[in-house]
Amino acid sequence: MHKLLSANLRRLMINKAFWITVALMVCVEGFLCMLLTNQGPLPMDVVLFMSLQCMGVLISVFFSLFLGTEFSDGTIRNKIIIGHKRNSVYLASFITGVIAVTIIYLAGVLTGGMIGLFIFAPPIHSLEEIAIAGGIGWLASISFVSIFTLIGMLSSSKAKTSILCILTAFILVFAGLIIYALLQGNPSALLQFLIEFNPFGQTMQTVSINIASPSRLAIYSLLLSATLNGVGMIAFSKKDLK
């Protein structure tokens, strides 16, 4: 596992798509902050997690290319041939995604924090509330990684992986927006569950920082990640790598 992870991280650090994604996250956060400066003196915590709403789409593009390249170059097959266990290969890919998304996530938050510190008013929420919201946003980002790892490790085509990951990201975004709109007129328990279980729905709540039940959202994220990784490893163990 250690050798697999080390090799993946070396690839990650020289991956142009990864650093472009980090730069895009910084630019998106900066752009959104500048847009909000026209709305008067807002507290800095309002802008802190704004770019998080784009996280799913950004990860889907970068990570699908990262995993798709491993299949197209024969890297995955070579890892199995030299004796690495399939579960270790799968988990190493997931952990690499977690590290990548953490860097991307911090790039956006730190950008929002620095801009907010100099341009916006002091935060209206406590540091504890902001930290909890940030933790929920990070777990939601890991849920995205779980989804895209499952797709990327079971699809042998780079193009197919990219299409499926990006399509899934947009489906989650539109589903979250539709459910949120429906909730305004019909606050049912089912709709509330659906938006809270959706990683994009969790990022929407992170932006507002007003999270009614952070423990429930954390459980949903962890449950989704554990389930998808479990299913993914079982399916990958039976996959024909040709």
C-alpha positions, -999 to +999 in steps of 0.1 A: +000+000+000+028+024+009+046+020-024+013+023-043+004+055-025+039+070-029+038+063-066+003+079-069+014+110-050+044+115-072+021+114-102-003+138-085+024+163-077+035+165-114-001+163-128-009+195-147-047+189-144-044+188-106-026+221-104-049+237-129-078+226-107-062+241-076-057+274-096-093+273-108-106+268-072-086+299-062-099+319-091-135+308-086-133+318-049-117+351-057-142+359-084-172+351-062-158+372-034-153+402-058-189+398-070-202+400-034-183+432-026-210+450-046-236+439-021-225+461+008-205+452+040-210+415+043-194+393+071-164+373+059-179+339+068-205+345+041-178+341+014-156+316+031-170+285+014-185+300-017-164+280-042-173+247-025-204+246-047-181+240-077-161+213-060-180+183-074-177+195-110-140+204-106-131+171-090-150+152-117-129+167-144-095+164-127-099+130-111-115+113-141-085+123-162-061+111-134-078+077-131-085+073-168-048+078-176-039+049-153-060+026-174-051+040-208-013+038-200-017+002-185-005+014-151-034-004-132-027-037-150+010-034-143+004-029-106-016-061-105+009-081-125+038-072-102+018-085-072-002-057-056-036-067-043-066-052-061-080-039-028-048-020-021-047-006-056-083+006-052-077+021-018-045+038-029-065+055-057-091+067-032-066+080-006-048+098-034-081+114-043-087+124-007-053+141-005-059+159-038-093+171-028-081+183+006-055+205-011-081+218-036-105+224-008-080+243+014-069+264-016-105+277-019-111+282+018-078+300+024-084+322-006-118+332+008-104+337+043-076+360+031-099+381+009-126+382+036-100+393+062-091+424+043-123+433+025-153+420+044-167+426+079-158+403+109-176+369+110-211+366+126-207+329+134-184+315+161-151+298+152-167+265+163-196+269+139-173+278+111-150+248+118-179+224+120-193+237+087-158+234+072-156+198+083-189+190+068-178+206+035-146+185+035-165+153+042-189+161+013-158+166-009-146+131+001-180+117-008-174+131-043-141+114-044-157+081-034-182+084-063-156+092-089-132+065-077-159+039-081-166+051-117-129+055-126-118+022-113-146+002-130-143+020-164-114+011-186-120+039-211-105+073-203-132+091-224-160+071-208-147+077-173-146+115-179-181+116-194-196+095-166-179+115-138-188+149-152-223+138-160-227+124-124-214+157-110-240+177-129-268+153-120-260+158-083-259+195-088-293+198-106-309+172-083-298+192-053-311+225-068-345+209-077-349+192-043-340+225-026-367+243-046-392+217-038-384+219-001-394+256+000-430+246-007-431+211+007-407+205+037-411+167+038-388+144+056-380+125+023-369+156+005-348+167+035-331+133+035-324+135-002-308+169-001-287+160+030-275+127+016-265+144-017-229+157-014-239+189-033-267+194-009-242+192+019-220+218+003-250+241-001-255+240+037-218+245+043-219+278+024-246+291+047-228+277+078-262+273+094-263+235+096-292+221+117-277+187+123-240+185+114-236+150+130-263+136+107-246+151+076-212+137+088-228+102+092-243+104+057-210+113+041-191+086+060-218+060+052-218+070+015-180+068+012-178+035+031-206+019+010-192+031-023-157+020-015-169-014-003-190-020-035-161-006-056-135-030-042-158-060-046-165-050-082-129-042-090-117-075-076-138-092-103-130-068-132-113-081-163-083-058-168-076-073-202 
